[in-house]
């Protein structure tokens, strides 16, 4: 008897080679501070898969910090003619 296995469709599916890194997140990466209105780029750290980790399609997007929620930041960016917001941990943000 054979069973057909379905392909996984989780949040990290298809990202084996896209999200490889040898760099570990340091303490200073966790303690980064951003002011409201700062321009930031979303640069995902795949080894820090915890709260504040966005969907993989947002990797490389740049936007501005709108507010701080707990330890995370709300980043606003434009996708064509729509405004979108993503909540990110400071580990995944890089100042522009």
C-alpha positions as CSV (number, residue, x, y, z in Angstrom):
1,X,0.0,0.0,0.0
2,X,1.4,3.4,-1.0
3,X,0.6,6.8,0.5
4,X,0.9,10.1,-1.3
5,X,2.8,12.5,0.8
6,X,1.8,16.2,0.5
7,X,4.4,18.9,0.2
8,X,4.8,21.0,3.4
9,X,3.5,24.5,3.1
10,X,4.8,26.0,6.3
11,X,6.2,29.5,6.8
12,X,9.7,28.4,5.9
13,X,9.0,26.0,3.1
14,X,11.3,26.3,0.1
15,X,13.8,28.4,2.0
16,X,16.6,25.9,2.6
17,X,19.1,27.6,0.4
18,X,17.7,31.2,0.6
19,X,18.2,31.5,4.3
20,X,21.5,29.9,5.0
21,X,24.0,31.9,7.1
22,X,27.0,31.2,9.3
23,X,26.6,34.4,11.3
24,X,25.2,34.2,14.8
25,X,23.2,37.0,16.3
26,X,25.1,38.8,19.0
27,X,23.8,40.5,22.1
28,X,24.1,43.9,20.5
29,X,21.8,42.7,17.7
30,X,19.1,42.0,20.2
31,X,19.6,45.4,21.9
32,X,19.4,47.6,18.8
33,X,17.4,50.8,19.2
34,X,15.5,52.6,16.4
35,X,13.8,55.9,16.5
36,X,10.4,56.6,15.0
37,X,10.8,57.4,11.3
38,X,14.2,55.6,10.9
39,X,14.7,53.9,7.5
40,X,15.4,50.2,8.0
41,X,15.8,47.2,5.8
42,X,14.4,43.7,6.7
43,X,17.3,41.3,6.8
44,X,16.2,38.0,8.3
45,X,18.4,36.1,10.6
46,X,17.3,32.5,10.0
47,X,18.9,31.2,13.2
48,X,16.7,33.5,15.3
49,X,13.4,31.9,14.5
50,X,11.3,33.2,17.3
51,X,8.7,35.9,17.9
52,X,9.2,38.8,15.5
53,X,10.2,36.6,12.6
54,X,8.3,37.7,9.5
55,X,7.3,35.7,6.4
56,X,10.2,35.1,4.0
57,X,8.7,37.3,1.3
58,X,9.5,40.4,3.4
59,X,13.3,39.6,3.3
60,X,15.0,42.6,1.6
61,X,12.1,45.1,1.9
62,X,12.9,48.6,3.2
63,X,10.6,50.8,5.1
64,X,10.3,53.2,8.0
65,X,9.8,52.5,11.7
66,X,6.3,53.6,12.8
67,X,6.1,52.5,16.5
68,X,7.6,50.2,19.1
69,X,5.6,47.3,20.5
70,X,7.3,45.7,23.5
71,X,10.7,44.6,22.2
72,X,9.6,44.6,18.6
73,X,9.1,47.4,16.0
74,X,6.3,48.1,13.5
75,X,7.8,48.8,10.1
76,X,5.6,50.4,7.4
77,X,6.4,49.9,3.7
78,X,4.7,50.3,0.3
79,X,3.8,47.2,-1.8
80,X,2.8,48.8,-5.1
81,X,0.1,51.2,-4.1
82,X,-0.8,49.7,-0.7
83,X,0.7,50.5,2.7
84,X,1.6,47.5,4.7
85,X,2.9,47.0,8.3
86,X,5.1,44.2,9.6
87,X,6.0,43.6,13.3
88,X,9.7,42.6,13.6
89,X,12.2,41.9,16.3
90,X,15.3,44.2,16.1
91,X,17.5,41.2,15.2
92,X,15.9,41.2,11.8
93,X,16.3,45.0,11.1
94,X,19.3,46.8,9.6
95,X,19.5,50.6,9.6
96,X,19.8,52.3,6.2
